[in-house]
Amino acid sequence: MSKLKIKKGDTVVVIAGDHKGNEGVVSKIIRSNNRVIVEGVNLVTKHVKPSSTNPQGGIQKIEAPIHVSNVSLIDPKSKKATRAGFRENKETGKFERFSKESNELL
């Protein structure tokens, strides 16, 4: 598994595929498959059998995972797609993520 530059709660834009241009917040990360689930993006129809929790059953729209290479972080300053970088904070000694577009912290 490689280190992902996207975290849960990040605002991302889809840069490839059927949902290109859509924006949303990352709600879940599936590290084993390098996939993310973005709220409101890549909705698929799922047929649900009736159960005790859902006695009606029926058809539901759920968010399907998207490969991490098909999404890009949104720069907080310019509101455009950007790449993320890591650098060490000189005061604390901890690593932080920053936008390669505007050099702002993410």
Phi, psi and omega in degrees: 000133178265163179285129178268143180265006179245136180243165174296134181096351178287146173269125184232163174236141178279127185253356180207153176101190184294333184256027181302133179097344180283143179246154177185177181257137179290122181258337181204148177239130177250094188292328184295331181250004184055048181233156177229153174250123183250131182297127176080006182238145178060051179284133177237157180267130179235130177271124186246129176286150176297139178216182180292327179281330179229081186293338181281325186072208174112201184249130180237151173261125178233159180272127179264154180291151176237144179294143185296336179286346181265004176235154179223144178296153176258129179292129182294336183273307186264352180060029177246168176293140181215166173262157180253144175232167178240139174214158182270132176284125186292328181284312185268336183083003180268156178274145180225153178271142177221158179279129178287340181285309187243359180067018178273152176290145177260000000 
